[in-house]
Amino acid sequence: MSQKSFHVMVIGGGLGGLCLAQGLRKAGISVAVYERDRTHNERLQGYRIHIEAMGNRALHDCLPPHLFDAYIKTTGSAGTGLLMSDEQLNHLMEFAVDLTKQNNLLESSRSVSRITLRQVLLAELDDVIQLDKCYSHYQENADGSVTAFFADGSSATGDLLVAADGGNSRVRQQFLPQAQRVETGTVAIMGKVALTPRSTHCSSLTSSIGQPLCLDPKDVASSLPSTTSVARPGSGSGA
Ligand SMILES: Cc1cc2nc3c(=O)[nH]c(=O)nc-3n(C[C@H](O)[C@H](O)[C@H](O)COP(=O)(O)OP(=O)(O)OC[C@H]3O[C@@H](n4cnc5c(N)ncnc54)[C@H](O)[C@@H]3O)c2cc1C
């Protein structure tokens, strides 16, 4: 089968699905992305994300040069490291950034707005992405193709189905029913604070190397007001 006739269906238009779609398009492979959200701005998907060297290289390989350039231009330095502590601010572990690579944009750790990164990844994919397509299940066909079914009653057939539908992947639930998500007992609570002398001082009390990340017992989450954003590992929101 030639590359042109091979058709890939990607379920989920998050960071992974969009990056893959960009890479497949760059390689000349037919691709369609099916995303359940009705619009690209339907919900806030976190605010900032760290991209390490491997991620930079993947974006470099998948994006056309002008979009990779736009990505790089909208990133900043990821700081000097990340500290994890428990709810009593006891240090659990630290990740220090290799500062010798700070000037190498491809090999250094970058910090980027998730919204901006998503805009870059969405660019020029209008003919590839289908919104308001909530995937429900798939069926393998006798001729080797695969058909994906959606909640609106429609379906699509291709040669390969990719699960990029996040931590609660429905594709995975059907393909690997034995692979269950495991509750680790920790939650991460993320928020933005204004950079004032006081917040800078508080931050330096908990961490000497950069961003502090405090891990709390999970029962903290149930005592929070419903308006508080609680990010669970794999929930798709980001730092
Ligand atoms: C608190 C937190 C901080 C993080 N920080 C970082 C970081 O600094 N650096 C880093 O590299 N990673 C970080 N991550 C991990 C990163 O966010 C995820 O690895 C990344 O978002 C996964 O991308 P994805 O495309 O696989 O899934 P997602 O980004 O979750 O996208 C899944 C997409 O699939 C869609 N979808 C779901 N179900 C369906 C369906 N049935 N039909 C159609 N579409 C569907 C969703 O609407 C969504 O758009 C962090 C994660 C968390 C929770």
The ligand as an SDF file (V2000), in Angstrom:
LIG
                    3D

 53 58  0  0  0  0  0  0  0  0999 V2000
   -0.9100   18.8620   36.5460 C   0  0  0  0  0  0  0  0  0  0  0  0
   -0.2100   18.3880   35.3030 C   0  0  0  0  0  0  0  0  0  0  0  0
    0.9770   19.0020   34.9080 C   0  0  0  0  0  0  0  0  0  0  0  0
    1.6450   18.5640   33.7780 C   0  0  0  0  0  0  0  0  0  0  0  0
    2.7970   19.1690   33.4130 N   0  0  0  0  0  0  0  0  0  0  0  0
    3.4600   18.7220   32.3420 C   0  0  0  0  0  0  0  0  0  0  0  0
    4.6710   19.3410   31.9440 C   0  0  0  0  0  0  0  0  0  0  0  0
    5.1280   20.3110   32.5370 O   0  0  0  0  0  0  0  0  0  0  0  0
    5.3120   18.8300   30.8320 N   0  0  0  0  0  0  0  0  0  0  0  0
    4.7860   17.7520   30.1490 C   0  0  0  0  0  0  0  0  0  0  0  0
    5.3920   17.3200   29.1640 O   0  0  0  0  0  0  0  0  0  0  0  0
    3.6400   17.1660   30.5040 N   0  0  0  0  0  0  0  0  0  0  0  0
    2.9830   17.6250   31.5780 C   0  0  0  0  0  0  0  0  0  0  0  0
    1.8340   17.0340   31.9470 N   0  0  0  0  0  0  0  0  0  0  0  0
    1.3240   15.9260   31.1530 C   0  0  0  0  0  0  0  0  0  0  0  0
    0.6480   16.4630   29.9160 C   0  0  0  0  0  0  0  0  0  0  0  0
   -0.3640   17.3760   30.2660 O   0  0  0  0  0  0  0  0  0  0  0  0
    0.0200   15.2840   29.2330 C   0  0  0  0  0  0  0  0  0  0  0  0
    1.0120   14.2980   29.0390 O   0  0  0  0  0  0  0  0  0  0  0  0
   -0.5190   15.6810   27.8690 C   0  0  0  0  0  0  0  0  0  0  0  0
   -1.5290   16.6570   27.9700 O   0  0  0  0  0  0  0  0  0  0  0  0
   -1.0910   14.4390   27.2560 C   0  0  0  0  0  0  0  0  0  0  0  0
   -1.5110   14.8080   25.9600 O   0  0  0  0  0  0  0  0  0  0  0  0
   -2.5580   13.9250   25.2250 P   0  0  0  0  0  0  0  0  0  0  0  0
   -2.7360   14.5110   23.8690 O   0  0  0  0  0  0  0  0  0  0  0  0
   -2.1590   12.4830   25.3160 O   0  0  0  0  0  0  0  0  0  0  0  0
   -3.8850   14.0440   26.0870 O   0  0  0  0  0  0  0  0  0  0  0  0
   -4.7680   15.3270   26.3920 P   0  0  0  0  0  0  0  0  0  0  0  0
   -3.9760   16.5720   26.3380 O   0  0  0  0  0  0  0  0  0  0  0  0
   -5.5350   14.9990   27.6380 O   0  0  0  0  0  0  0  0  0  0  0  0
   -5.7810   15.3720   25.1640 O   0  0  0  0  0  0  0  0  0  0  0  0
   -6.7780   14.4070   24.9880 C   0  0  0  0  0  0  0  0  0  0  0  0
   -7.7950   14.9810   24.0170 C   0  0  0  0  0  0  0  0  0  0  0  0
   -8.7100   13.9400   23.6800 O   0  0  0  0  0  0  0  0  0  0  0  0
  -10.0120   14.4680   23.6970 C   0  0  0  0  0  0  0  0  0  0  0  0
  -10.9300   13.3590   23.9790 N   0  0  0  0  0  0  0  0  0  0  0  0
  -11.0770   12.6710   25.1280 C   0  0  0  0  0  0  0  0  0  0  0  0
  -12.0160   11.7330   24.9960 N   0  0  0  0  0  0  0  0  0  0  0  0
  -12.4790   11.8180   23.7170 C   0  0  0  0  0  0  0  0  0  0  0  0
  -13.4690   11.0990   22.9780 C   0  0  0  0  0  0  0  0  0  0  0  0
  -14.1940   10.1110   23.5280 N   0  0  0  0  0  0  0  0  0  0  0  0
  -13.6900   11.4490   21.6880 N   0  0  0  0  0  0  0  0  0  0  0  0
  -12.9580   12.4430   21.1030 C   0  0  0  0  0  0  0  0  0  0  0  0
  -12.0240   13.1690   21.7700 N   0  0  0  0  0  0  0  0  0  0  0  0
  -11.7810   12.8450   23.0570 C   0  0  0  0  0  0  0  0  0  0  0  0
   -9.9940   15.5150   24.8030 C   0  0  0  0  0  0  0  0  0  0  0  0
  -11.0470   16.4600   24.6580 O   0  0  0  0  0  0  0  0  0  0  0  0
   -8.6240   16.1330   24.5990 C   0  0  0  0  0  0  0  0  0  0  0  0
   -8.6430   17.2200   23.6920 O   0  0  0  0  0  0  0  0  0  0  0  0
    1.1250   17.4870   33.0470 C   0  0  0  0  0  0  0  0  0  0  0  0
   -0.0850   16.8890   33.4180 C   0  0  0  0  0  0  0  0  0  0  0  0
   -0.7430   17.3290   34.5410 C   0  0  0  0  0  0  0  0  0  0  0  0
   -2.0530   16.6740   34.9450 C   0  0  0  0  0  0  0  0  0  0  0  0
  1  2  1  0
  2  3  1  0
  2 52  2  0
  3  4  2  0
  4  5  1  0
  4 50  1  0
  5  6  2  0
  6  7  1  0
  6 13  1  0
  7  8  2  0
  7  9  1  0
  9 10  1  0
 10 11  2  0
 10 12  1  0
 12 13  2  0
 13 14  1  0
 14 15  1  0
 14 50  1  0
 15 16  1  0
 16 17  1  0
 16 18  1  0
 18 19  1  0
 18 20  1  0
 20 21  1  0
 20 22  1  0
 22 23  1  0
 23 24  1  0
 24 25  2  0
 24 26  1  0
 24 27  1  0
 27 28  1  0
 28 29  2  0
 28 30  1  0
 28 31  1  0
 31 32  1  0
 32 33  1  0
 33 34  1  0
 33 48  1  0
 34 35  1  0
 35 36  1  0
 35 46  1  0
 36 37  1  0
 36 45  1  0
 37 38  2  0
 38 39  1  0
 39 40  1  0
 39 45  2  0
 40 41  1  0
 40 42  2  0
 42 43  1  0
 43 44  2  0
 44 45  1  0
 46 47  1  0
 46 48  1  0
 48 49  1  0
 50 51  2  0
 51 52  1  0
 52 53  1  0
M  END
$$$$
